[in-house]
Amino acid sequence: MLIFSFFKTLTDQVITVELKNDLSITGTLKSVDQFLNIRLDGISVEDPERHPHMMAVRNCFIRGSVVRYVRMAAKNVDTTLLEDATRREIKDAKK
Amino acid sequence: MDHAAAAQISEPLDLVKLALGERVFIKLRGDRTLTGTLHAYDAHMNLVMSQVEESVHIVDVTDAGQPLPPRVERRNVEMLFVRGDSVILISPAQQ
């Protein structure tokens, strides 16, 4: 739930999703669900020469399980808040 | 370890809690390693890290099928989410 909430705070921001097949897609995060499936708008592919079949795609829905990384701007993330939320989640899970 | 600290550690992930806000070393599937500051994690070992250096360890093979000496490709990312299913191990970063 923690990471799901974290991604919800990133909606409408530009992120780069790197998939397990090395395809990197940059776009605006429109929505995310509990499986960390991701909907991206206005996408561009990092290496279009290697992935020409992606050129016509404007927006996409990415299955959470194929994601390796999500890169984002550090200024959009409150790291102290994240650490506190993580500690709280661990504590709640033990009850 | 003193008694109070031992009481708080009852499962393996409790050791990861001690690394929150600290530099950690992560080994991932696909011959990748990361070092960075850990800010969040959950039971799936999904991670949020900042100031990350990613190293991809590559062994090229000659046309004759002989392996060349391993090389490392490095990359820096300021804020990174790592999906837990790629994670092999988490360790405090060695100096």
N, CA and C atoms of all chains as a GROMACS GRO file, in nm:
protein
  570
    1MET      N    1   0.082  -0.122   0.000
    1MET     CA    2   0.000   0.000   0.000
    1MET      C    3   0.085   0.126   0.000
    2LEU      N    4   0.200   0.117   0.068
    2LEU     CA    5   0.289   0.233   0.080
    2LEU      C    6   0.337   0.281  -0.056
    3ILE      N    7   0.384   0.186  -0.137
    3ILE     CA    8   0.441   0.223  -0.266
    3ILE      C    9   0.329   0.270  -0.361
    4PHE      N   10   0.212   0.208  -0.348
    4PHE     CA   11   0.095   0.249  -0.426
    4PHE      C   12   0.063   0.396  -0.395
    5SER      N   13   0.059   0.432  -0.266
    5SER     CA   14   0.032   0.571  -0.227
    5SER      C   15   0.141   0.664  -0.279
    6PHE      N   16   0.265   0.615  -0.272
    6PHE     CA   17   0.377   0.695  -0.322
    6PHE      C   18   0.357   0.728  -0.470
    7PHE      N   19   0.317   0.629  -0.549
    7PHE     CA   20   0.296   0.654  -0.692
    7PHE      C   21   0.178   0.747  -0.716
    8LYS      N   22   0.077   0.738  -0.630
    8LYS     CA   23  -0.038   0.828  -0.646
    8LYS      C   24   0.005   0.974  -0.630
    9THR      N   25   0.103   0.999  -0.542
    9THR     CA   26   0.151   1.137  -0.525
    9THR      C   27   0.226   1.186  -0.648
   10LEU      N   28   0.267   1.092  -0.735
   10LEU     CA   29   0.344   1.132  -0.854
   10LEU      C   30   0.255   1.152  -0.976
   11THR      N   31   0.123   1.138  -0.963
   11THR     CA   32   0.037   1.150  -1.082
   11THR      C   33   0.051   1.289  -1.142
   12ASP      N   34   0.041   1.294  -1.274
   12ASP     CA   35   0.057   1.415  -1.356
   12ASP      C   36   0.201   1.466  -1.360
   13GLN      N   37   0.295   1.385  -1.312
   13GLN     CA   38   0.435   1.422  -1.328
   13GLN      C   39   0.500   1.333  -1.434
   14VAL      N   40   0.609   1.385  -1.490
   14VAL     CA   41   0.678   1.309  -1.596
   14VAL      C   42   0.774   1.209  -1.531
   15ILE      N   43   0.758   1.082  -1.568
   15ILE     CA   44   0.845   0.976  -1.516
   15ILE      C   45   0.897   0.893  -1.633
   16THR      N   46   1.003   0.819  -1.608
   16THR     CA   47   1.055   0.725  -1.707
   16THR      C   48   1.044   0.584  -1.651
   17VAL      N   49   0.975   0.497  -1.725
   17VAL     CA   50   0.956   0.359  -1.682
   17VAL      C   51   1.052   0.273  -1.764
   18GLU      N   52   1.141   0.201  -1.695
   18GLU     CA   53   1.231   0.109  -1.764
   18GLU      C   54   1.178  -0.032  -1.745
   19LEU      N   55   1.154  -0.100  -1.858
   19LEU     CA   56   1.096  -0.234  -1.852
   19LEU      C   57   1.206  -0.339  -1.845
   20LYS      N   58   1.166  -0.462  -1.814
   20LYS     CA   59   1.263  -0.570  -1.801
   20LYS      C   60   1.322  -0.609  -1.936
   21ASN      N   61   1.260  -0.568  -2.048
   21ASN     CA   62   1.320  -0.593  -2.179
   21ASN      C   63   1.405  -0.475  -2.226
   22ASP      N   64   1.444  -0.386  -2.134
   22ASP     CA   65   1.532  -0.272  -2.158
   22ASP      C   66   1.467  -0.158  -2.236
   23LEU      N   67   1.337  -0.167  -2.264
   23LEU     CA   68   1.266  -0.055  -2.326
   23LEU      C   69   1.240   0.051  -2.218
   24SER      N   70   1.278   0.176  -2.247
   24SER     CA   71   1.254   0.286  -2.152
   24SER      C   72   1.152   0.383  -2.211
   25ILE      N   73   1.043   0.407  -2.139
   25ILE     CA   74   0.935   0.491  -2.187
   25ILE      C   75   0.919   0.610  -2.093
   26THR      N   76   0.925   0.732  -2.148
   26THR     CA   77   0.904   0.853  -2.070
   26THR      C   78   0.765   0.908  -2.101
   27GLY      N   79   0.693   0.949  -2.000
   27GLY     CA   80   0.560   1.006  -2.022
   27GLY      C   81   0.503   1.060  -1.893
   28THR      N   82   0.383   1.117  -1.903
   28THR     CA   83   0.315   1.172  -1.787
   28THR      C   84   0.235   1.061  -1.719
   29LEU      N   85   0.256   1.044  -1.590
   29LEU     CA   86   0.185   0.940  -1.514
   29LEU      C   87   0.040   0.982  -1.498
   30LYS      N   88  -0.053   0.907  -1.559
   30LYS     CA   89  -0.194   0.942  -1.548
   30LYS      C   90  -0.262   0.867  -1.435
   31SER      N   91  -0.229   0.738  -1.421
   31SER     CA   92  -0.286   0.666  -1.306
   31SER      C   93  -0.206   0.541  -1.276
   32VAL      N   94  -0.229   0.489  -1.157
   32VAL     CA   95  -0.160   0.370  -1.109
   32VAL      C   96  -0.261   0.292  -1.026
   33ASP      N   97  -0.246   0.158  -1.021
   33ASP     CA   98  -0.337   0.079  -0.938
   33ASP      C   99  -0.259  -0.005  -0.838
   34GLN      N  100  -0.330  -0.090  -0.765
   34GLN     CA  101  -0.266  -0.164  -0.654
   34GLN      C  102  -0.160  -0.262  -0.702
   35PHE      N  103  -0.166  -0.304  -0.830
   35PHE     CA  104  -0.063  -0.394  -0.883
   35PHE      C  105   0.057  -0.316  -0.937
   36LEU      N  106   0.050  -0.184  -0.923
   36LEU     CA  107   0.151  -0.094  -0.979
   36LEU      C  108   0.152  -0.100  -1.132
   37ASN      N  109   0.037  -0.138  -1.192
   37ASN     CA  110   0.016  -0.111  -1.333
   37ASN      C  111   0.017   0.040  -1.351
   38ILE      N  112   0.067   0.086  -1.466
   38ILE     CA  113   0.089   0.230  -1.484
   38ILE      C  114   0.029   0.273  -1.617
   39ARG      N  115  -0.045   0.386  -1.615
   39ARG     CA  116  -0.094   0.445  -1.740
   39ARG      C  117  -0.015   0.572  -1.769
   40LEU      N  118   0.046   0.577  -1.887
   40LEU     CA  119   0.129   0.690  -1.926
   40LEU      C  120   0.069   0.759  -2.048
   41ASP      N  121   0.071   0.894  -2.048
   41ASP     CA  122   0.024   0.974  -2.161
   41ASP      C  123   0.144   1.047  -2.224
   42GLY      N  124   0.129   1.080  -2.352
   42GLY     CA  125   0.232   1.160  -2.421
   42GLY      C  126   0.368   1.097  -2.414
   43ILE      N  127   0.377   0.970  -2.452
   43ILE     CA  128   0.501   0.896  -2.427
   43ILE      C  129   0.604   0.917  -2.538
   44SER      N  130   0.730   0.900  -2.500
   44SER     CA  131   0.839   0.892  -2.598
   44SER      C  132   0.932   0.780  -2.552
   45VAL      N  133   0.994   0.714  -2.649
   45VAL     CA  134   1.080   0.600  -2.620
   45VAL      C  135   1.224   0.647  -2.624
   46GLU      N  136   1.306   0.600  -2.528
   46GLU     CA  137   1.443   0.650  -2.515
   46GLU      C  138   1.527   0.624  -2.641
   47ASP      N  139   1.512   0.507  -2.700
   47ASP     CA  140   1.596   0.472  -2.816
   47ASP      C  141   1.505   0.430  -2.932
   48PRO      N  142   1.444   0.529  -3.002
   48PRO     CA  143   1.341   0.495  -3.103
   48PRO      C  144   1.396   0.411  -3.218
   49GLU      N  145   1.528   0.421  -3.245
   49GLU     CA  146   1.584   0.341  -3.353
   49GLU      C  147   1.577   0.191  -3.323
   50ARG      N  148   1.592   0.160  -3.193
   50ARG     CA  149   1.591   0.020  -3.153
   50ARG      C  150   1.447  -0.032  -3.138
   51HIS      N  151   1.353   0.060  -3.121
   51HIS     CA  152   1.214   0.018  -3.099
   51HIS      C  153   1.122   0.095  -3.194
   52PRO      N  154   1.138   0.080  -3.326
   52PRO     CA  155   1.059   0.158  -3.420
   52PRO      C  156   0.908   0.132  -3.410
   53HIS      N  157   0.870   0.012  -3.365
   53HIS     CA  158   0.728  -0.022  -3.354
   53HIS      C  159   0.658   0.063  -3.248
   54MET      N  160   0.734   0.137  -3.164
   54MET     CA  161   0.671   0.217  -3.059
   54MET      C  162   0.644   0.360  -3.105
   55MET      N  163   0.688   0.396  -3.228
   55MET     CA  164   0.685   0.536  -3.269
   55MET      C  165   0.544   0.594  -3.276
   56ALA      N  166   0.446   0.512  -3.315
   56ALA     CA  167   0.310   0.562  -3.332
   56ALA      C  168   0.233   0.565  -3.201
   57VAL      N  169   0.290   0.510  -3.095
   57VAL     CA  170   0.214   0.498  -2.970
   57VAL      C  171   0.222   0.629  -2.891
   58ARG      N  172   0.107   0.683  -2.853
   58ARG     CA  173   0.101   0.810  -2.781
   58ARG      C  174   0.081   0.790  -2.631
   59ASN      N  175  -0.002   0.693  -2.598
   59ASN     CA  176  -0.020   0.664  -2.456
   59ASN      C  177  -0.031   0.514  -2.436
   60CYS      N  178  -0.005   0.469  -2.316
   60CYS     CA  179  -0.001   0.324  -2.297
   60CYS      C  180  -0.034   0.287  -2.153
   61PHE      N  181  -0.065   0.161  -2.137
   61PHE     CA  182  -0.091   0.101  -2.007
   61PHE      C  183   0.016  -0.006  -1.988
   62ILE      N  184   0.092   0.002  -1.884
   62ILE     CA  185   0.204  -0.091  -1.862
   62ILE      C  186   0.168  -0.186  -1.748
   63ARG      N  187   0.177  -0.315  -1.774
   63ARG     CA  188   0.155  -0.413  -1.668
   63ARG      C  189   0.266  -0.401  -1.563
   64GLY      N  190   0.226  -0.394  -1.437
   64GLY     CA  191   0.323  -0.370  -1.330
   64GLY      C  192   0.437  -0.469  -1.327
   65SER      N  193   0.410  -0.596  -1.359
   65SER     CA  194   0.511  -0.700  -1.342
   65SER      C  195   0.625  -0.690  -1.442
   66VAL      N  196   0.610  -0.612  -1.552
   66VAL     CA  197   0.719  -0.602  -1.650
   66VAL      C  198   0.811  -0.482  -1.622
   67VAL      N  199   0.781  -0.409  -1.515
   67VAL     CA  200   0.862  -0.290  -1.482
   67VAL      C  201   0.987  -0.333  -1.407
   68ARG      N  202   1.101  -0.276  -1.446
   68ARG     CA  203   1.224  -0.296  -1.367
   68ARG      C  204   1.246  -0.174  -1.277
   69TYR      N  205   1.251  -0.055  -1.339
   69TYR     CA  206   1.271   0.069  -1.263
   69TYR      C  207   1.166   0.172  -1.303
   70VAL      N  208   1.143   0.267  -1.214
   70VAL     CA  209   1.078   0.392  -1.251
   70VAL      C  210   1.170   0.504  -1.205
   71ARG      N  211   1.212   0.589  -1.300
   71ARG     CA  212   1.299   0.703  -1.266
   71ARG      C  213   1.214   0.828  -1.256
   72MET      N  214   1.245   0.915  -1.159
   72MET     CA  215   1.167   1.038  -1.142
   72MET      C  216   1.257   1.149  -1.090
   73ALA      N  217   1.205   1.272  -1.095
   73ALA     CA  218   1.283   1.387  -1.047
   73ALA      C  219   1.285   1.385  -0.895
   74ALA      N  220   1.403   1.408  -0.836
   74ALA     CA  221   1.418   1.403  -0.690
   74ALA      C  222   1.338   1.514  -0.623
   75LYS      N  223   1.319   1.627  -0.692
   75LYS     CA  224   1.251   1.740  -0.628
   75LYS      C  225   1.104   1.710  -0.600
   76ASN      N  226   1.049   1.610  -0.668
   76ASN     CA  227   0.908   1.576  -0.648
   76ASN      C  228   0.886   1.479  -0.532
   77VAL      N  229   0.994   1.441  -0.463
   77VAL     CA  230   0.982   1.336  -0.362
   77VAL      C  231   1.031   1.388  -0.227
   78ASP      N  232   0.946   1.376  -0.126
   78ASP     CA  233   0.984   1.413   0.011
   78ASP      C  234   1.039   1.287   0.079
   79THR      N  235   1.172   1.278   0.089
   79THR     CA  236   1.234   1.153   0.135
   79THR      C  237   1.211   1.129   0.285
   80THR      N  238   1.207   1.236   0.364
   80THR     CA  239   1.183   1.218   0.509
   80THR      C  240   1.044   1.161   0.532
   81LEU      N  241   0.947   1.215   0.456
   81LEU     CA  242   0.809   1.168   0.466
   81LEU      C  243   0.801   1.020   0.429
   82LEU      N  244   0.875   0.982   0.323
   82LEU     CA  245   0.876   0.843   0.277
   82LEU      C  246   0.931   0.750   0.384
   83GLU      N  247   1.042   0.790   0.447
   83GLU     CA  248   1.104   0.705   0.550
   83GLU      C  249   1.010   0.689   0.668
   84ASP      N  250   0.945   0.798   0.710
   84ASP     CA  251   0.851   0.790   0.822
   84ASP      C  252   0.733   0.700   0.786
   85ALA      N  253   0.683   0.714   0.663
   85ALA     CA  254   0.570   0.632   0.619
   85ALA      C  255   0.609   0.485   0.616
   86THR      N  256   0.732   0.456   0.575
   86THR     CA  257   0.780   0.317   0.573
   86THR      C  258   0.784   0.259   0.713
   87ARG      N  259   0.839   0.337   0.808
   87ARG     CA  260   0.846   0.290   0.947
   87ARG      C  261   0.706   0.265   1.003
   88ARG      N  262   0.614   0.356   0.969
   88ARG     CA  263   0.477   0.342   1.019
   88ARG      C  264   0.413   0.215   0.962
   89GLU      N  265   0.436   0.190   0.835
   89GLU     CA  266   0.377   0.073   0.768
   89GLU      C  267   0.427  -0.057   0.832
   90ILE      N  268   0.558  -0.060   0.865
   90ILE     CA  269   0.616  -0.180   0.928
   90ILE      C  270   0.551  -0.202   1.064
   91LYS      N  271   0.536  -0.091   1.139
   91LYS     CA  272   0.478  -0.100   1.273
   91LYS      C  273   0.335  -0.150   1.265
   92ASP      N  274   0.257  -0.096   1.171
   92ASP     CA  275   0.117  -0.136   1.157
   92ASP      C  276   0.105  -0.281   1.115
   93ALA      N  277   0.198  -0.328   1.032
   93ALA     CA  278   0.192  -0.465   0.982
   93ALA      C  279   0.213  -0.565   1.094
   94LYS      N  280   0.286  -0.524   1.200
   94LYS     CA  281   0.317  -0.617   1.308
   94LYS      C  282   0.202  -0.635   1.406
   95LYS      N  283   0.106  -0.540   1.401
   95LYS     CA  284  -0.005  -0.550   1.497
   95LYS      C  285  -0.100  -0.662   1.464
   96MET      N  286   2.465  -0.750   2.035
   96MET     CA  287   2.345  -0.666   2.027
   96MET      C  288   2.277  -0.660   2.164
   97ASP      N  289   2.236  -0.541   2.208
   97ASP     CA  290   2.173  -0.534   2.339
   97ASP      C  291   2.029  -0.584   2.333
   98HIS      N  292   1.970  -0.599   2.450
   98HIS     CA  293   1.841  -0.666   2.459
   98HIS      C  294   1.731  -0.589   2.386
   99ALA      N  295   1.730  -0.457   2.403
   99ALA     CA  296   1.625  -0.374   2.342
   99ALA      C  297   1.628  -0.384   2.190
  100ALA      N  298   1.749  -0.378   2.134
  100ALA     CA  299   1.761  -0.385   1.989
  100ALA      C  300   1.720  -0.522   1.937
  101ALA      N  301   1.758  -0.628   2.012
  101ALA     CA  302   1.726  -0.764   1.970
  101ALA      C  303   1.574  -0.786   1.969
  102ALA      N  304   1.506  -0.721   2.063
  102ALA     CA  305   1.361  -0.739   2.073
  102ALA      C  306   1.290  -0.683   1.950
  103GLN      N  307   1.350  -0.581   1.888
  103GLN     CA  308   1.286  -0.519   1.773
  103GLN      C  309   1.309  -0.597   1.645
  104ILE      N  310   1.404  -0.688   1.648
  104ILE     CA  311   1.437  -0.761   1.526
  104ILE      C  312   1.383  -0.902   1.536
  105SER      N  313   1.276  -0.929   1.462
  105SER     CA  314   1.215  -1.061   1.470
  105SER      C  315   1.207  -1.128   1.334
  106GLU      N  316   1.227  -1.054   1.226
  106GLU     CA  317   1.221  -1.112   1.093
  106GLU      C  318   1.327  -1.046   1.005
  107PRO      N  319   1.364  -1.111   0.894
  107PRO     CA  320   1.472  -1.059   0.812
  107PRO      C  321   1.454  -0.915   0.765
  108LEU      N  322   1.330  -0.878   0.731
  108LEU     CA  323   1.310  -0.742   0.680
  108LEU      C  324   1.336  -0.634   0.784
  109ASP      N  325   1.336  -0.673   0.914
  109ASP     CA  326   1.368  -0.575   1.018
  109ASP      C  327   1.511  -0.524   1.003
  110LEU      N  328   1.598  -0.605   0.944
  110LEU     CA  329   1.736  -0.560   0.921
  110LEU      C  330   1.738  -0.451   0.814
  111VAL      N  331   1.646  -0.460   0.719
  111VAL     CA  332   1.639  -0.358   0.615
  111VAL      C  333   1.593  -0.225   0.675
  112LYS      N  334   1.507  -0.237   0.779
  112LYS     CA  335   1.458  -0.114   0.844
  112LYS      C  336   1.574  -0.032   0.898
  113LEU      N  337   1.677  -0.100   0.948
  113LEU     CA  338   1.793  -0.029   1.003
  113LEU      C  339   1.867   0.049   0.895
  114ALA      N  340   1.844   0.011   0.769
  114ALA     CA  341   1.915   0.076   0.658
  114ALA      C  342   1.839   0.194   0.600
  115LEU      N  343   1.718   0.223   0.653
  115LEU     CA  344   1.641   0.337   0.601
  115LEU      C  345   1.719   0.467   0.619
  116GLY      N  346   1.731   0.542   0.512
  116GLY     CA  347   1.806   0.667   0.518
  116GLY      C  348   1.955   0.649   0.504
  117GLU      N  349   2.002   0.523   0.492
  117GLU     CA  350   2.146   0.495   0.481
  117GLU      C  351   2.179   0.450   0.339
  118ARG      N  352   2.309   0.453   0.307
  118ARG     CA  353   2.355   0.401   0.178
  118ARG      C  354   2.345   0.248   0.180
  119VAL      N  355   2.291   0.192   0.074
  119VAL     CA  356   2.279   0.046   0.066
  119VAL      C  357   2.334  -0.003  -0.068
  120PHE      N  358   2.368  -0.131  -0.068
  120PHE     CA  359   2.412  -0.201  -0.188
  120PHE      C  360   2.303  -0.302  -0.223
  121ILE      N  361   2.256  -0.299  -0.347
  121ILE     CA  362   2.149  -0.389  -0.391
  121ILE      C  363   2.202  -0.473  -0.507
  122LYS      N  364   2.177  -0.604  -0.499
  122LYS     CA  365   2.208  -0.688  -0.614
  122LYS      C  366   2.076  -0.726  -0.680
  123LEU      N  367   2.072  -0.710  -0.814
  123LEU     CA  368   1.949  -0.734  -0.889
  123LEU      C  369   1.971  -0.845  -0.990
  124ARG      N  370   1.859  -0.899  -1.040
  124ARG     CA  371   1.865  -0.995  -1.150
  124ARG      C  372   1.917  -0.924  -1.275
  125GLY      N  373   1.978  -1.000  -1.364
  125GLY     CA  374   2.030  -0.944  -1.488
  125GLY      C  375   2.165  -0.878  -1.470
  126ASP      N  376   2.247  -0.927  -1.376
  126ASP     CA  377   2.384  -0.880  -1.355
  126ASP      C  378   2.390  -0.730  -1.329
  127ARG      N  379   2.298  -0.682  -1.248
  127ARG     CA  380   2.296  -0.540  -1.212
  127ARG      C  381   2.318  -0.523  -1.064
  128THR      N  382   2.389  -0.417  -1.028
  128THR     CA  383   2.401  -0.379  -0.887
  128THR      C  384   2.370  -0.231  -0.875
  129LEU      N  385   2.320  -0.192  -0.757
  129LEU     CA  386   2.290  -0.052  -0.729
  129LEU      C  387   2.354  -0.014  -0.597
  130THR      N  388   2.402   0.111  -0.587
  130THR     CA  389   2.428   0.167  -0.455
  130THR      C  390   2.353   0.299  -0.449
  131GLY      N  391   2.291   0.325  -0.335
  131GLY     CA  392   2.214   0.448  -0.321
  131GLY      C  393   2.159   0.458  -0.180
  132THR      N  394   2.087   0.567  -0.154
  132THR     CA  395   2.027   0.589  -0.023
  132THR      C  396   1.886   0.534  -0.024
  133LEU      N  397   1.856   0.447   0.072
  133LEU     CA  398   1.726   0.381   0.078
  133LEU      C  399   1.624   0.470   0.149
  134HIS      N  400   1.510   0.494   0.087
  134HIS     CA  401   1.407   0.578   0.150
  134HIS      C  402   1.279   0.502   0.181
  135ALA      N  403   1.248   0.399   0.105
  135ALA     CA  404   1.125   0.325   0.133
  135ALA      C  405   1.139   0.182   0.082
  136TYR      N  406   1.068   0.090   0.149
  136TYR     CA  407   1.060  -0.048   0.099
  136TYR      C  408   0.930  -0.108   0.151
  137ASP      N  409   0.889  -0.219   0.092
  137ASP     CA  410   0.772  -0.290   0.143
  137ASP      C  411   0.801  -0.440   0.144
  138ALA      N  412   0.699  -0.520   0.174
  138ALA     CA  413   0.718  -0.664   0.191
  138ALA      C  414   0.760  -0.732   0.060
  139HIS      N  415   0.730  -0.671  -0.054
  139HIS     CA  416   0.771  -0.728  -0.183
  139HIS      C  417   0.916  -0.694  -0.217
  140MET      N  418   0.978  -0.613  -0.130
  140MET     CA  419   1.111  -0.556  -0.156
  140MET      C  420   1.110  -0.458  -0.272
  141ASN      N  421   0.993  -0.399  -0.301
  141ASN     CA  422   0.992  -0.278  -0.382
  141ASN      C  423   1.072  -0.174  -0.305
  142LEU      N  424   1.154  -0.096  -0.375
  142LEU     CA  425   1.241   0.000  -0.308
  142LEU      C  426   1.226   0.138  -0.371
  143VAL      N  427   1.246   0.241  -0.290
  143VAL     CA  428   1.264   0.376  -0.344
  143VAL      C  429   1.399   0.425  -0.294
  144MET      N  430   1.485   0.465  -0.388
  144MET     CA  431   1.622   0.506  -0.353
  144MET      C  432   1.656   0.637  -0.422
  145SER      N  433   1.751   0.712  -0.364
  145SER     CA  434   1.800   0.833  -0.430
  145SER      C  435   1.951   0.826  -0.446
  146GLN      N  436   2.004   0.918  -0.528
  146GLN     CA  437   2.149   0.925  -0.555
  146GLN      C  438   2.203   0.786  -0.587
  147VAL      N  439   2.143   0.723  -0.686
  147VAL     CA  440   2.172   0.584  -0.717
  147VAL      C  441   2.279   0.574  -0.825
  148GLU      N  442   2.374   0.485  -0.806
  148GLU     CA  443   2.463   0.447  -0.915
  148GLU      C  444   2.431   0.304  -0.952
  149GLU      N  445   2.393   0.284  -1.078
  149GLU     CA  446   2.365   0.150  -1.127
  149GLU      C  447   2.485   0.099  -1.204
  150SER      N  448   2.525  -0.026  -1.179
  150SER     CA  449   2.633  -0.090  -1.256
  150SER      C  450   2.577  -0.212  -1.323
  151VAL      N  451   2.595  -0.220  -1.455
  151VAL     CA  452   2.555  -0.340  -1.528
  151VAL      C  453   2.683  -0.414  -1.567
  152HIS      N  454   2.692  -0.540  -1.527
  152HIS     CA  455   2.814  -0.617  -1.552
  152HIS      C  456   2.795  -0.699  -1.678
  153ILE      N  457   2.878  -0.673  -1.777
  153ILE     CA  458   2.859  -0.732  -1.909
  153ILE      C  459   2.983  -0.813  -1.948
  154VAL      N  460   2.960  -0.932  -1.999
  154VAL     CA  461   3.069  -1.012  -2.056
  154VAL      C  462   3.041  -1.026  -2.205
  155ASP      N  463   3.122  -0.960  -2.288
  155ASP     CA  464   3.107  -0.971  -2.433
  155ASP      C  465   3.174  -1.099  -2.480
  156VAL      N  466   3.124  -1.150  -2.592
  156VAL     CA  467   3.177  -1.273  -2.648
  156VAL      C  468   3.229  -1.244  -2.789
  157THR      N  469   3.347  -1.293  -2.821
  157THR     CA  470   3.402  -1.273  -2.955
  157THR      C  471   3.325  -1.357  -3.056
  158ASP      N  472   3.351  -1.333  -3.186
  158ASP     CA  473   3.284  -1.411  -3.291
  158ASP      C  474   3.313  -1.559  -3.277
  159ALA      N  475   3.430  -1.590  -3.222
  159ALA     CA  476   3.468  -1.731  -3.204
  159ALA      C  477   3.406  -1.790  -3.078
  160GLY      N  478   3.330  -1.711  -3.004
  160GLY     CA  479   3.263  -1.762  -2.885
  160GLY      C  480   3.346  -1.753  -2.759
  161GLN      N  481   3.462  -1.683  -2.767
  161GLN     CA  482   3.546  -1.669  -2.649
  161GLN      C  483   3.499  -1.548  -2.565
  162PRO      N  484   3.483  -1.565  -2.434
  162PRO     CA  485   3.442  -1.450  -2.352
  162PRO      C  486   3.556  -1.350  -2.336
  163LEU      N  487   3.522  -1.220  -2.349
  163LEU     CA  488   3.620  -1.113  -2.327
  163LEU      C  489   3.618  -1.079  -2.177
  164PRO      N  490   3.719  -1.005  -2.128
  164PRO     CA  491   3.715  -0.966  -1.986
  164PRO      C  492   3.588  -0.887  -1.956
  165PRO      N  493   3.529  -0.909  -1.838
  165PRO     CA  494   3.404  -0.841  -1.805
  165PRO      C  495   3.421  -0.689  -1.803
  166ARG      N  496   3.318  -0.617  -1.847
  166ARG     CA  497   3.320  -0.471  -1.838
  166ARG      C  498   3.195  -0.426  -1.762
  167VAL      N  499   3.201  -0.304  -1.711
  167VAL     CA  500   3.092  -0.252  -1.628
  167VAL      C  501   3.041  -0.122  -1.689
  168GLU      N  502   2.910  -0.114  -1.711
  168GLU     CA  503   2.848   0.012  -1.756
  168GLU      C  504   2.783   0.077  -1.636
  169ARG      N  505   2.820   0.203  -1.609
  169ARG     CA  506   2.766   0.273  -1.492
  169ARG      C  507   2.672   0.385  -1.533
  170ARG      N  508   2.575   0.412  -1.448
  170ARG     CA  509   2.475   0.516  -1.477
  170ARG      C  510   2.428   0.574  -1.345
  171ASN      N  511   2.401   0.703  -1.342
  171ASN     CA  512   2.352   0.766  -1.219
  171ASN      C  513   2.207   0.809  -1.235
  172VAL      N  514   2.129   0.788  -1.130
  172VAL     CA  515   1.988   0.827  -1.130
  172VAL      C  516   1.961   0.899  -0.998
  173GLU      N  517   1.889   1.013  -1.003
  173GLU     CA  518   1.871   1.089  -0.878
  173GLU      C  519   1.761   1.031  -0.789
  174MET      N  520   1.655   0.975  -0.851
  174MET     CA  521   1.549   0.913  -0.770
  174MET      C  522   1.495   0.794  -0.846
  175LEU      N  523   1.489   0.679  -0.780
  175LEU     CA  524   1.459   0.555  -0.851
  175LEU      C  525   1.368   0.466  -0.769
  176PHE      N  526   1.264   0.412  -0.836
  176PHE     CA  527   1.184   0.305  -0.779
  176PHE      C  528   1.234   0.174  -0.840
  177VAL      N  529   1.254   0.073  -0.758
  177VAL     CA  530   1.299  -0.058  -0.806
  177VAL      C  531   1.192  -0.160  -0.773
  178ARG      N  532   1.144  -0.233  -0.873
  178ARG     CA  533   1.041  -0.334  -0.847
  178ARG      C  534   1.103  -0.454  -0.774
  179GLY      N  535   1.032  -0.500  -0.671
  179GLY     CA  536   1.087  -0.601  -0.580
  179GLY      C  537   1.120  -0.734  -0.644
  180ASP      N  538   1.053  -0.771  -0.753
  180ASP     CA  539   1.078  -0.905  -0.807
  180ASP      C  540   1.216  -0.916  -0.874
  181SER      N  541   1.286  -0.803  -0.894
  181SER     CA  542   1.422  -0.808  -0.949
  181SER      C  543   1.529  -0.816  -0.839
  182VAL      N  544   1.488  -0.796  -0.715
  182VAL     CA  545   1.587  -0.782  -0.608
  182VAL      C  546   1.638  -0.919  -0.563
  183ILE      N  547   1.770  -0.933  -0.552
  183ILE     CA  548   1.832  -1.054  -0.500
  183ILE      C  549   1.878  -1.032  -0.356
  184LEU      N  550   1.948  -0.922  -0.330
  184LEU     CA  551   1.990  -0.897  -0.192
  184LEU      C  552   2.002  -0.748  -0.163
  185ILE      N  553   1.989  -0.715  -0.034
  185ILE     CA  554   2.005  -0.579   0.015
  185ILE      C  555   2.110  -0.584   0.126
  186SER      N  556   2.207  -0.494   0.120
  186SER     CA  557   2.313  -0.496   0.221
  186SER      C  558   2.356  -0.352   0.250
  187PRO      N  559   2.400  -0.323   0.373
  187PRO     CA  560   2.456  -0.190   0.397
  187PRO      C  561   2.577  -0.171   0.306
  188ALA      N  562   2.591  -0.051   0.246
  188ALA     CA  563   2.701  -0.028   0.152
  188ALA      C  564   2.834  -0.036   0.227
  189GLN      N  565   2.929  -0.111   0.169
  189GLN     CA  566   3.061  -0.115   0.231
  189GLN      C  567   3.141   0.005   0.184
  190GLN      N  568   3.220   0.060   0.275
  190GLN     CA  569   3.296   0.182   0.238
  190GLN      C  570   3.414   0.146   0.148
   0.00000   0.00000   0.00000
